[in-house]
Amino acid sequence: MIRIVLVWMLILFFSAGCGGGGSNSNSTESPVSGGGAGDDTGGTDDSDGGDDNGGGDDNGGGTGDGNGGGATVLTGGLISGGLRVGVDPTATGVTLDVAVGGTGLLAGDIQGFGSVILNDATSNTDNAIFLIEGASGAQSDLRQGQQVLIVENSSSGAAEAVLYRANVKGPVTAVDVLDLALGEVRLVVLGQTVISDGATTVSNVKLANILLGDELEVSGVVAVNGDIVASFIEKKSALDEYKVIGKISQVTATQFTMGGLIVDYASATLSDFDSGMVVDGDVLEVKALPSGFTSPNQLEAIEVEQLPLLTVGSDVQVRVEGFIDRFDSSTDFSVQSAPIVTDGGTTYQNGSVDSLALGVKVQIEGTADSSGGILAQRVTIQPTKTLRAEGNIEAIDQAPRRITVLGLSFLLRDLTELDDDSSAEKEPLVFADLAIGDEVEVRGYLDGANVVATSIEREDLEDRARLRGLLTAIDLEAATLDVQGVTVNVQEGLTEFEGVEDNTLSFSEFYATAQIGQVISVKWDLYSSLSVVADQISIEEAEDD
């Protein structure tokens, strides 16, 4: 039995794995020589310039045609990566129609290096080959936050191949700042809407400094509405090729649309089309010269490719993370176009079966079965909003680097941004400068069992405190609720409770209204410890994905 672990989305896992496409019109990739690149630490936020690391273009998932033998192809295309994916009950392990092999798959966003760290596990890449956009590469080409696939030997756990492709590379044609304090910015890049959040790694530029015309590389998860929820954004310089992957519509003999992009493919090379023609619903990779783009949304393609096929056997263990994009019931829905089935044996974390709905982000752990879907053993509700704590540092750990604020432990990674907004104005602020008692505002996101800090701002001391996270427990009798596992004391008459519509509630009404897994905001006007009764508790409106 092989092991497939997915962190950001099902077909990213399926996609990156193919490593297919690249710039080769015949989509045949040759084996790549070379091993891991040792201790590369990846990109550095706000560094100058930076070489183009091969970037690429894949957010797309699968098309329903050309199912490769007995495989049931998972159709749909709101998936990150570069493959069509299928489950074949007669197959064993994983089969790729590209020149990489292996008996296991590990996929997700890169958390760190020193080999490659994915899903809080380190994969030994000493003897691995690296395919970056379908071409020979090295570990030093990769950056923290990029969505990658590791093809591994399941018996030894050693990586055999590491593959990466980005969703889109191209110019910014629109910038809409939603909430810089939460890292939330909406961009349009080559006609594709890109959303950043507290989990987004940003390199070579600050979000606040992204301008119209800047060229970006974006890697991330595709939401129900087609938006790319970015795990990685990097500013590039002088790209020699623009690339994008997406689901197409409004196909004519010479044009189609992909998101907000109108593509003229009349003179493009068509590669690997099962039907021999472009049809509505295909998920394609499109490449163009920069001179072929007319702002804001016209692109003359030089190559259009249908994505390769990855087939998994029905005994494969799968871990997939993404957005619910079809919801018939809590026992029958799809995540990134993969059919999911739950039963009485399915367990839930960070929520309950009632938390499931269209557009909710989840992580599924289960088994691919002969029906072409996944039987879920565990469903974890994932936050799509930024976690935040504002208060004094209560504890500092050196290895790994962590700080605790309001009882919440934040893990620092290489690209955690530190800024000093206090009167000390230390520049640059580094981890060693932080001290217990410092007033900080920390923004982060939930990554498995860890809360990862994306930014830490040191501030002058204040009496107030703020906490924002998922509701994990509520006890009417004890007059407490837990936010991200931190117990908060409340008291009728002293604590103000607000519902989603900013309506005032009693605690009993709040108790009846609030659901485990909802985003809760807690405020203390005069804070000294967690024993202090909170002044305000509010339920935040669900994010529009």
N, C-alpha and C positions, 0 to 999 in steps of 0.2 A: 504494500500500500504506500502511496506517496503522500507527501504532506504539502498542502497548499495553504499559505497564510496570506491573507489580503488585508491591507490596512486602509487604503483610501478608496479603492473601488474595484468592483469585480473585474471589469474588463481592463482596467489598467493592468491588473495582474495578468489578465489574459493577453493584454496588449503589449506591454513592454516586452513580454516574453518573446513575442515573435521577433522583435527587433527588426521586423520585416520592413520592406519598403525602402527606407532611406532614399537615396537618389538614384537607385538602380531601376531602370525601367522594367527589367525582367524579374525583379523582386527575388532574386536568388542571392543569398548572402553566403559568402565563403567563410569557413572557420577563421577565427582570429587568433593569432598567437599573442603571447604575453601574459603576464600574471598581474596580481594585485600590485597596487602602487604604494603599499605601506601605510604611512601615517598622514596622508594628506588630510588637512582639516577642512577642505572645501572652501567655499567663498566666504568673504567677510563683508558684513553689512556696511554700506557706505564707503567701500573701498573705491579707489579711482579706476575708472575705465574697466579693465578686465578683458582678457581674451575671450573670444567667442568659443564657448565650450561645446560646440557641435549642436547645441540646441536642438530643436526639431519640432515635430508637429505630429501630435497624436493625441486626440482626446477621444477618439472615436471608438466604437465598440464593434458591432457586427451587423452584417446584413443577413437576410434570411435565405439567400440563394447560395447554391454551391456548397452543399453541406458535407462534402468530403466523405463519401462512403456511408457508413451507418450512423454517423453523428447526427444528433438533434441539435441544430444550430440555434443558439440563443440569439434571437433577433433583437432589434432595437439598437440604438446608437448613442445614447447619452452616457457613454462610458469613456474612460480615459485609457489611452493606449493605442495599439495598432493592430488588433486582431479581431477576427470573428472567432467566436468560441462555441464549442459544442460538447455535449456529453454523449459518449458512445458506450453502451452497455457491453459491447464485445471487446472494447479496448482495455489495455492495461497501462496504468500510469498516464503519462502525458506524451502526446505526439505533436510535434511542431513541423510545419512545412518549410522550415528554414534550417540552416546548418548549425543548430545548437541542440544539445540533448540534455538528459538528466532525469532524475527520478523524483524530484521534488521542486516546488516553487515557493518562493518567499517574495512578497510584494508589498509595497507601501512607500511612504515618504521617508527619505533618509534622515535619521535622527543624529547621526554622528559618524566618525571615521576612526580608523585604527583597525583594520579591515573595514567592513561596512555594517553599521548598526541599523537594523530595521525591526520594528515591533518589539523594542527593548531587548533584542537579541543580537549578538555579534556574529556575523557570518564570515568565516575564514576565506579570504579571497586571494591567498598567496599563489594559488595555481589557477586562478580564474582568468578567463578572457573577458574583455570588455567590448561591448558593441554600443557605441554612442551614435544614435541616429542611423544605425545600420552599418556603420563603418568602424574600423579598428580604433580603439581608444584605450584609455587608462583610468585608474581610479582618480587620478588628479583632475580628470575632466568633469567629475561629479561635484555637486554642491548639496549642502544640507537643505532639506525641504523638497528636493526633486523626487518625483514618483518613479521608482525603478522596480525592475523585476530581477530576482536572483534565481537562476536555475541551479539547483543543488543536487548533490548525491544524498539521498535520504538516509542511507545507512551511516555515512560518515559525517554528514552535516556540512561538508566542505562545498563551497560555491564552485560551480563549473563555468558559469557565465553570468555576467551582470549586464543588464540592458537598460537603456534609457532613451526616451523620447519625450519631448515637450508637447503641450497642447497646441501652442501657437507661438510664432515669432513674427513680429511685425510692428508697425507704428501705432501710436496712441492717437485716436481721433476724437476722444471725449473723456473728460475727467469730472467726476461728481463726488465730492467729499461728503460722506455720510456722517462719520463720527471719528475723527482722528484719535480721540482719546481711547477708542476701542479698536483702532486699526482698521476701520471700515471705510473703504473707498470703492466706488464703482468706476471701472474704466471700460472703454471700448478699444480693442486691439484687433486690427484687421477684420473688423466687422463682428467680432465676438465680444459679448459682455463678460467682463472679468470682475469678480467680487473678492476683495481681500477681507480678512478678519484677524482676530488675535492670534490665529495659528499660522499665519502666512509669514514665511521667511522672505525678507526683502533685502536684495543685494545691490550694491553700487549706487543706491539712491535711497532717500527717505520718501515715504509715501506722500508726504506733504509737498515734496519737490518734483513730483512727476508732472511733466508738461506735455502739452499737445505736440506731436511729432516725435517724441522720444520713442526709440525702438526697444521693445521689451521681449523677453522670453518668459513664458508662463507655463507652469506645470501645476495641475490640480485635479479636482473632482468635478464632474459635470452634474449640475442640479437638475431637477425635474423640468424646469423651464428652459434648459439649455445653457444657462449661465455657467461659467467656469468658476468654481470656488477655489481660489488659488492657494496652494500650499507653498509655492515658490514663484517669486517675481524677481527678475534681474534686468537691470538696464544694460543694453548692449550698445555697441558703437559700430556704425557702418556695416550692417548686415549685407551679405552678398546674395542672400536668398530669403524670401518670405515663405512661411509654411503655416498650414492650419489643417486640422482634422475636424470634421463634424458631419452631421446628418444633413442630407440635401433634400430640397423640394423644388417645385416649380420647374421641372426639367423640360428643356426644349432641345432641339438638335444642336444648339450652340451655347446655351446658357443654363445655369441652375443657381439657386440661392443656398447659402450655408449660414445659418444665423442671420445676421444683418448684412452679409456680404453677397454681392452679385458677381458670379464667376463666369467669365467667357472662356469656354474650353474648346473653341472651334479649332485652334491650332495646337492644342496640347497633345502630348503623348499619353495614350490610355494604357494602363498596365494592369494585368491580372484580373480582368473582368470575366466572371463566370458566364454571364449572359452575353458578353461581347458588346454590351451597351450600357450607358448610364441610365439609371431609373430612379424615380422618386423613392426615398427611404434609404438609399444607399448611405453608408458611412464611409467617407472617402478622405484620402490625404491629397491636399492640393499644394502645389509649389509654384512659385512665380518669382520673377526678377523684381527688385524694388521699382524699376522703371515701369513695370506692368501694373502698378497700383495707382489708382486715381482716387484721392480722398473725396468723400469719406468711406465709400463702400464698393468701388469697382475694381475687379482684379482680372487681369489677363493671365491665365494659367499656362505654364510650360509643361506641367505633368500632372496627371490625375490618376491616382492608384486606388484600386479596391484592396482592402486589407486582407492579409493572410489568415489562415485558419489554424486555431489551436484546438486540439481534441483531448479531453480528459476522460479517463475510465470512470465507471460509475461507483467505484470504491474509493474515490479520492476524497480526502478530508479537505474541506474548504473553509476559509475564513474570509469573508467579504464585507467591505464597509462602503456605504454609499447611501443614496437617497431612495426612499420608497417611491417608485414612479408608476406603480399600479397597485391599487388597493381594493380588492373585492371583499375581503374580510380579514380578520386577524389571523386566520389560518391559511389564507391564500392571497399572496401579494407578490410583488417583484421588487428587487433591489438592483439598480443599474441594469434593468431588463432581464435579470435572472429570476426565474420563478422560485419563490420561497414557500415552503409548507411548514407549518408548526403543528404540534400535537400536544397531548397532555404531558409529555416528557420534556417539553421546551421550558427552559428557565429564563428569567429576565433580570437584567441589571440596570440600575439608574432609572428605573421605571417599571411599568407593568404591561400586561397585554393591552390595557386600555390606552397606553401611550402611543400605540401604533396608529398611523394615519398617513395619507398621501403627503409626501414632502418631508416626512420626518427622517432624520439621518440616523442610521443604525449600523451596528456591526453584527454580522451573522456568522456563527460558527456551526458547521454542520457537515453533512455528507452528500456529495453529488450522487444522484440516483439514476435509475434507468429511464425515468420519465423525462430527463433533461433538465431537472431542477435540483434544488437543494433542500434536504430535510434539516431544519434548524434544531440543534440541541440547545443553543444559547443565543439570546438576542440581547444586545446591549444598546440602550438608547444613548446616542451621542449628542452632545450640545453643539448647536450651530451658532451660538453667541459666545462672546468673549467672557471669560471668568476674570474677576477683578477684586483686589483687596487694597484698601487704603488705610494705613495705620502704622504702628511702630513695629520694627523688626524685633521679634521675640527670641529668635534662635538663628544661628548661622552654622552650617556644616560645610566642611572643606572638601570632602571626597565622598560622594560627588557633591558638587557645589549646590547648596540649597539655602534658602532663607525661609523663615516662618513668619507670616503676618496674619493676625486674627485667627490663629490656630490652623491656618492653611499653609502647607509646605509646598514651595515652588522650586522646581528643578531648573537650574540655569544650564543652557547649552551654549555652544560656541558663538552663535549669532544672537544671543540675548542682548538687547540694546540697553545700555546704561547711560542715563543722563542726570546731571545735577542741576536741579532747579532751585536749590536752596541758596541761602546767602553765601555759602562757601564757594559756590561756582567752580567746583573742581572739574578740570577739563584736561584729558578725558577722565571720566569716572570709571574705575575698575573694581572688580569684586573685592579686592583687598581693602578698598576704601570704606566699604560698608561696615557698620558697627551696630551691635544690639542697641536698641533705643532710637535709631534713626527713623525718621518719618519717611515713608515711601508709598508710592502708588505703583502697584504691580499689575500688569496685564498678562494674561496667559490663556492656556487652553488645556483641555483634558486629553491626555494621550495614554490610553490604557489605564494603568494604575497611577500614573504621574500627572501632576499639574505642571506644565512646562511654562516657564516665564518667557514671554517674547520681549517685554520691555519693563525696565525698572526706573522710575523717576524718584530721585531723592528730593524732598521738599523741606521747608521749615516746619517746625513742630506745630501741631494743631491738636485741639481737644477732640475733634470729631473722628469718626471712623466709618468706612463703607465696605460692604461685602456683596459680591454679586456672583451667583452660581446656581447650580441645579438644586432643587428641593429633593433631598434624599430621605427625609423622615419628618413626620409631624405627630405630636402627641397632645391631644386636646386636654387630657386630664393633668398632665405634667406642665402644661403651658410652655412647651418647647417645640422648636422645629430645627431640623438639621439642614444646613445649606452646604453642599459639597462635603458632607460629613462633619461639619462644624456645628455644635449645638448652640442655638441662640435662644435666650430667655425672652419671653414676652409676657405682658400683663394687660388684661382688659382694663381700659381706662387710661393706661399710660402709653401703650403701643397703638399707633395708628395703622390700620390695615387697609390696603387698597387692592381692588380687583384689576382685571385687565383693562377695563374702561375707566380707570382712575376713580372708580366709585368707592365710597367708604363702606367698610364691612366691619362687623363684629368678629371676634376671634372664631366663634362657632360658625359664622358664615364663611369666613376665610377657610376654616378647616374643611367645610363641605365643598368649597369651590376649588381649592388648590389641588393639583395633581402631582404625584411624584414624577420628577423629570422636568417639570416646568422651571423656567428661569426666574429666580427670586432675587430681589434687591433688598438689602438690609442697611439701615442707617442708625447710627448713634450720634447724638449731638454732643454729649459729654461721655467720652469713652475712657475707661481705665483698665477694664478686663472683660472677658466674655461673660462674667457673672452679671454685668450690668444689663438691665432690661433694655431691649432695643426700642428706639423711638418711632421707627417707621418700618413696616414690612410691605412690599408691593410685589404683585405678580406682573411680570413683563409680558407684553404682547408677543405672540409667536412670530418668529421671523418669516418673512415672505420669501420663500425659495422659488 
